[in-house]
Amino acid sequence: MLATDPQLLAAAVEAAIASRSPRLGRAAHARALRLLAPAIPPFICAHLVNLYSKLDLPGPAAAALASDPSPTVVSYTAFISGAAQHGRPAQALSAFAAMLRLGLRPNDFTFPSAFKAAASAPSQSTIGPQVHALALRFGYLPDDAFVACGALDMYFKTGRLALARRLFEEMPYRNVVAWNAVMTNAVLDGRPLETVEAYFGLREAGGMPNVVSVCAFFNACAGATYLSLGEQFHGFVVKCGFETDVSVSNSMVDFYGKCRRVEKAKAVFDGMGVRNSVSWCCMVVAYAQNGGEEEAFSVYLGARRAGEEPTDFMVSSVLTTCAGLLGLDQGRALHAVAVRSCIDANIFVASALVDMYGKCGGIEDAEQVFLDMPQRNLVTWNAMVGGYAHIGDAQNALAVFDDMIKCGETAPNYITLVNVLAACSRGGLTKEGYELFKTMNDRFGIKPRIEHYACVVDLLGRAGMEEQAYEIIQGMPMRPSISVWGALLGACKMHGKTELGKIAAEKLFELDPHDSGNHVLLSNMLASAGRWTEATDVRKEMKNVGIKKDPGRSWITWKNVVHVFQAKDTKHEMNNEIQALLAKLKSQMQAAGYMPDTQYALYDLEEEEKESEDLVMHASLGISGTTSANIEEGILESSLEEMKRTSCSVYSELCDVGKCTLGEEVCYRLSSEIHDIPPMFKHCGTFSAPPSMMFHGVGMLHDLSIASAAPERGADLYELRGAGASGRERSQGGGWRAGGRAVWIAGNRVARAVSGGG
């Protein structure tokens, strides 16, 4: 039982603050009211204001301050500090003004809190300079280092860099907190070199860095990828004993991950004696940023086994790995985790969900999350536009883009326009896409970057306007990249523009002479034009300079076992069953009117040889055979990383396989794009599906035969799901009624082909 001594009541209030217990604090408050009212001592009122302010209970804090008959500077400072720390700057500044009206003089604790609140004001606001003037008037500046650091941080955060630097230069004593303010704000503002210079300034002045300084330095090295400098600093950190601090270790994991030294990030992570939620998130992000989506997901599972509760940052980070893995079921499981943890409405988690569903082909789920969001930021809008772009739904992509502009809350950035241009390219809206490209600088103040040029070359190339695309390339203000020339080469191959294609190929050879894909694509283009001698010369040149084309491979994960197929491979234990089923599928396809397209055969074979080889020797269709031979209710994940043949032949074959796959929903991914494959080869919602597989612009592929097979990479796991025969009617895009559906996922885009009737 609490005593009636006010000092003991004050101690009870402080104990409630230390234990973060509102219940204990309210009990002490009630006891004070019962025993000391109406004459509650001012210092008890100050303790109560401090209690509710630190526990982020603004209503009780304001009531406690109002109930004090003679509030002191201590009470007001506690209230202002709590409001500023918990993101209520207007309330903090209002209390600061009220204190001044009462004639109370702010002290050296009041001013830093007021500066913190003023730091949230718009850059044009005069509140910060007014508080600065008061601090000068009361004699706290420039001599008081604590107040000066608050003012310095305020000027940096409001974008007044000149005033911040002037104040820093006028400080007679610059402690480590002042240097940290310079370093941390430079990192946040994207000025890593200034952070490094400030750190060395601290050392030259004889100062010793603390944990904040060390973390800021690693963050700067990570942002600018100063690998060598960061590694040297790592040695200094170990020498000084900072590596035992969990925040420093976290910053090192992040640094090595951003510098693409994921093995070193893992070594630091494994050596940590204590890990927190940020530690696990840093390791997840390090793997995700370096193509290790499977490892990232494994780290997340390790965090959950270690008892870590899912946070908004952790869940949003892992959702990006699901997008890379095309793990729709894993993504849905994480969605359930977010709902259960009450973080699904968090704007970062919700944006990651929209992105994940869009990239995994669940566009309806992406739409639902998008519509349910109470607020949206730029990432959210970009994810939704990108989701429609991935499935080639240009109309909806443009509709969302228009809504974004009309709402006026978020301005598009260059990524938004890349997504819109890609959607127009894949959806066949050549006029709209080209008009946006021409006017983007005037309308949005965004100058075209290399990604936009790649998209517009792809856009025009799909429409057969290769000459105009070449003119745009010649007029580019920057050097054309591999993606730009690759898009032109793919378009020339598709439309038979051999001479222009040779120009693009030569440019690609200059930019990346060791890429076998460019040579193979040129050879295929010449072969499809019947120029066999030149095609053979290209192959000979590859051999002479030591460029080797890896054989095409595909693989599936079936009941936790990975089955790998290679072109013309007959070693699989179920080869006989697979070949028998493929023969059956071929018979059904021929009965449905399928005719092998031999114009894309890579070698100068007789027509009968081409036809006999055309279907059964594709590694990809080995996947189809295995799938159809083993499919049952449940999930089968599959990956198609590379095709031995050209894409148009594969495209038509997969269309017919989709029609003959007896009511199953089959998911193929062919490196970078998706194409809706409607029944009986009717035109679908996407534009010019076969040629779209011939480009490699932003997120595009110039030839299915060029990507190096990498079955060990987790980013290429995809799913096949038993769909049943009923299906549903699709209201947009191709406009067909679904029976059983085959879903072809190419790259990050999904499309469906319908079996069981058109």
LUMNURO-253642 format. One record per residue (C-alpha): y, x, z. Coordinates in steps of 0.02 Angstrom, whole numbers, plus 50000, padded with zeros to 5 digits. Layout:
<nodes>
YXZ ...
</nodes>
This chain:
<nodes>
500005000050000 501715006649951 502935010850089 504695004150098 505495021350086 506535021949924 505995039949897 504175034649898 504565020349779 505405032749662 503865043949672 502775029049626 503855025649474 503705043849420 501815042849443 501795027849327 502755037849197 501565052649213 500035041449193 500825030949054 500415015449157 501575000449133 500544990749260 500845003449398 502685004449351 502904985549359 502044985249528 503274998049596 504714988149519 504114972149600 503954980749768 505724987549754 506404970149713 505484962349860 505944975349989 507624982349933 508494968149840 509874964249819 510504981649862 509324992449757 509935010449764 510675017049601 509415031249591 507975018449596 508805009049452 508935025349356 507075028549386 506645011049324 507695013149166 506835029849136 505125021849164 505325007849038 506225018948912 504855032148911 503485019048900 504365011448749 504734994648831 506504991548765 506704974148839 506324978849020 507314995048998 508864985448943 508614972849085 508464986749214 510054994949149 510994978349150 510424974549327 511184990649394 512874985549471 513555003149454 512595012349316 512735031149311 512675043849171 510855047049221 510375028949189 511245028449021 510545045248970 508775039449009 509035023548906 509825032948759 508455046148761 507055033248761 507825023048620 508115038648514 506355045348541 505535028848495 506465025748334 507845014048391 509415024048344 510575008948335 510145003948513 510385021848572 512095023548490 512635006548554 512215011848732 513135028348704 514705018848652 514525006948802 514425021848919 516025029048847 516915012348869 516435012549053 517275029449069 515665038949102 515655056949043 514125061848939 513195077149000 512185090748915 510665079148912 511595064248841 512285073248688 510615079648618 509915061948629 511465054948543 511305068148407 509475063448384 509975045248359 511385050148241 510135060248137 509375043748078 511045037548010 511385038047822 512085054247754 513775045847720 513935039847900 515265047748011 514335044348174 513605061948186 515265070948160 516075059148287 514785063748419 515065081948371 516935079848400 516605072448573 515475087048617 516865099048566 518135089048667 517045089648823 516745108348801 514885108248763 515065116148592 514815129048533 514295137548696 512925125948758 511385130848657 510445114748700 511845103548634 512175114948486 510335113948432 510445094948437 511985095048327 511195107748210 509645097148187 510715081648157 511685090048016 510085096147933 509255079147942 510785070247870 510865082447724 512475091147775 511815108647745 513515117147734 514055110247903 512375114747979 512495132747920 514295134047979 513815127648152 512345139748158 513475154448117 514715149148252 513385148548389 513695163348507 511895162848567 510505157948449 508905154748543 507205151648468 507535132848467 509025135448351 508015146348234 506615133448239 507835119848189 508295129848035 506475133647992 505735116448018 507105107347926 506995119547780 505125115847769 505425097147774 506765098447639 505645108847524 506515125547549 505075136947601 505975153147558 507375148647679 506065145947815 505345163247785 507075171147788 507515162047950 505915168248031 506315186247988 508085183148049 507365177848217 506315193748227 507765204848175 508825197048312 507505202248438 506835184748466 504995180748492 504275165948395 503415151648483 502115139148424 503415129048327 504015144648236 502245149748190 501795132348124 503405131548023 503035148547945 501275143347894 501935127047825 503195136647719 501835148247654 500755133047614 502155124147523 502565139247414 500755145747408 501265162547480 499445167347506 499665185947538 501115183347658 500175169847751 498635180747768 499685194747841 500485182447961 498745176548011 498405194248073 500025194048175 499545177148249 497855183748305 498655199348378 499885188948480 498575176448537 499335161148452 497695156648364 497035148348521 498365134848507 497665119748417 499285116348322 499315134048253 497495132948201 497845116348116 499285123948019 498155138347964 496825126347901 498165117047804 498875133447736 497225139847670 496785122947598 498415121847500 498185139847440 496445135247374 495515146147499 494455132347568 493135144447633 494445152647744 495055135647800 493275131447849 493115148047944 494685144248045 494085126548076 492365132348134 493165144948251 494245132148342 493745129848523 494695113348535 494975101048393 496045085548386 496225071848258 497435082348156 496145096348146 494855085148066 496145077647948 496725094947891 494945099947850 494635083647756 496215086247653 495795104647621 494135099647541 494875084747449 496265095347372 495005108047308 493745096547225 492565095447374 492535076747396 490755076447463 491155089847591 492735080547639 491755064647671 490485074747771 491885081547881 492495063847911 490745058747967 490725073948080 492355068248158 491635051148193 490075058848270 491205069648379 491995053848448 493645054548352 494415037448328 494995033748150 496865035648127 497955030147984 498105047847918 496235051147932 495715035147845 497005036947706 496445054947678 494605050247666 495005035847550 495665048447424 493955056847425 493135040147387 494275038547236 493705055747178 491875051847209 492065034647132 491225029047293 491655010647292 490425006447431 491045020747539 492805014747508 492364997047559 491555003747717 493145013147757 494134997347723 493084988847855 493425003347975 495285001347943 495214982747978 494204985448136 495434998748195 496924987448154 497695000248036 497344991347871 499144984847866 499825002547885 500785006347726 499905023047699 498165015947726 498525000747617 499235011747478 497685022747485 496605007047474 497535001147319 497305018347242 495465019347288 495025002147222 496005005147063 495145021547026 493425014947073 493585000046957 493834986747090 495464980847016 495304963447093 495144971247266 496634982547228 497654967247180 497174958247341 497664972847452 499274974947354 499764956647371 499334956347557 500444971147600 501974966247704 502954980747630 502694992747486 503305010147449 503355020647292 501555026447315 500965008447325 501815003347162 501195019047073 499415015847133 499434997947068 500165002846899 498915017146890 497475005446930 497894994546781 498145010046673 496385016046718 495615000346647 496754999646497 497634983646553 499334987746482 500034970146500 499754969346687 500334987346709 501974982946625 502104966946728 501944976646891 503164989646827 504434975946788 504184968246961 504494985247038 506154986946947 506684968946983 506354970247170 507614984547176 506904991947335 506015006647254 506545016547102 505185023046986 504855041646981 504075052546847 502305048046905 502685029546881 503185032646702 501645043346669 500565028746727 501505016146621 501415027246466 499555030046495 499295011246511 500225007946349 499215021446263 497545014746321 498034996646297 498704998546121 500534994546158 501205008446048 502915000946020 503244997246204 502625014246261 503635023946132 505205014046173 504995018046359 504775036446318 506375036846214 507435027746345 506735034346510 508135046746535 509505033846501 508685019846600 508005029246750 508805046446744 507095054646724 506965068146592 505275068746504 504095081546577 502565089446499 501495075046564 502575062246475 502465071946312 500575072646328 500535053846353 501655049946204 500635061546091 499085052346149 499975035646121 500445039645942 498795048245906 497785032945954 498835022845832 498475035245691 500255042245691 499765060545709 501175066945598 502495058745708 501625065445862 501695082945786 503565080945755 503815076545939 502825091945990 503915102945879 505475095845962 504895098246142 506135107746252 504695116446341 503145125246278 501775112546235 500305113246354 498445112346327 498465093646362 499765090646226 498855100446090 497185093546148 497805075746128 498375079645951 496735088445908 495705073845970 496755061445871 496605072045712 494715072545732 494605053945755 495685049745604 495105063745490 496735073645489 495825090145469 497265101545420 498395095845561 496915096845678 496655115045631 498455118645679 498185110545849 496565120045872 497385136745835 498715133045967 497345128846091 496435145146051 498045154446093 498285145346258 496475145846315 495415157046203 493865155946313 493725136946320 492175132446221 492715114346210 494145117646091 493005127245972 491675113845981 492935100145945 493595109445794 491825112245732 491415093945754 492985088645663 492555099845515 490765093745518 491285075445517 492355079345363 490835087045277 491565104545282 489965112345345 490365130245296 491955130445399 491095121745544 489735135045541 491055148745537 491845141745695 490155141945781 489845159845723 491545165145788 491105157645957 489515167845960 490385183845904 491705183246041 490455177946174 491005159946199 489495149846250 489345131046250 488375125046399 487075111646363 487525093746404 486885087646571 486855071246664 486195066646834 485925051946948 485645050147133 484225038147164 483645035247342 484455051547399 483585061647264 484605069547123 483825068246950 484575080446824 484405078446635 484845090546497 484995087546311 483265087646230 482475090046401 480715083246424 480295090846594 480685075846703 479165069146793 479505051746724 479865057746549 478485047246468 479095031246551 480895035246508 480495038746325 479465022846313 480875012446382 482155020946269 481055016946121 481024998846178 482914998746198 483125006446027 482024992945951 483044979346036 484664987345980 484084988545800 483524970445807 485274965945866 486014974845714 486304992345781 486465005745646 486555024045699 488235031845656 487765048645582 489485054545530 489715063445696 488085073245694 488435091245737 487285099145610 486985097345425 485345087645439 484535075245324 485065057345356 483345052345420 483345066845543 485055061845607 484505044045635 482925049045725 483885060545840 485385049345866 484795039246015 483365046546110 483945064346135 485535060346231 485455066146410 486555051346452 485275038946390 483965047646493 485025041446636 484975023946561 483105024846542 482855030746720 484035017446782 483195003446688 481475009746737 481875010446921 483264997946951 483034986047094 484164976647210 485344989047291 486435003347233 486105017847117 487405031247098 487465040646935 488525053646848 488755058246666 489725074346663 489435079746484 488755073746319 487975085046190 488585074346047 490275067545999 490985052746091 490995039345957 489115040245935 488865039646123 490085025246135 489165014046014 487485018246089 488055014446265 488784998046205 487094992746138 486174999246290 487364988746395 486914973346293 485064976646312 485034981146497 484264964846554 485554957946672 485944974046763 487674980846798 487614999046747 489025011146782 489335026146669 490695039046691 491085050246543 492325062546617 494005054146600 494185036646531 493555018846535 493275006846394 492874988446402 491294985746300 491174967246257 489564959146192 489104960946009 490494973945985 491894961245984 493614968746015 493994970046199 495474971646316 495694990246286 496354997746125 495315007546003 493955012246124 493045025646025 494595035945983 495195035146161 493745046346207 494405059646091 495985064646184 496325076046329 498085072346381 498515068246561 496865062946635 496115061546461 494695069946372 494745077846200 492855077846172 491395072646276 490475088346225 491695100746301 491705098346489 490645111046580 489205102746667 489355104146855 488045093046937 488325101247104 490075094047116 490235078647221 491705072147121 490495065946990 489445053547088 489545036247018 488685019847053 487545007546968 487344990747048 486134976647014 487254962646952 486084948046922 486144937346768 487464924746814 489064934846815 490764926346804 492094922146679 493434935046653 495184927846637 496104943146571 495814957746455 494394954446335 494214936046377 492334934146376 491084925346488 489974937446579 488104936246591 487274952046656 488564965846644 488484984246602 489924993846676 490415010146593 491505021346700 492275035646603 493275047246711 494285036746830 494255020446732 493005006346729 492494993846597 491124980946580 489944976346439 489094959446447 487264956146415 486434939646396 487464931346262 489224932446191 
</nodes>
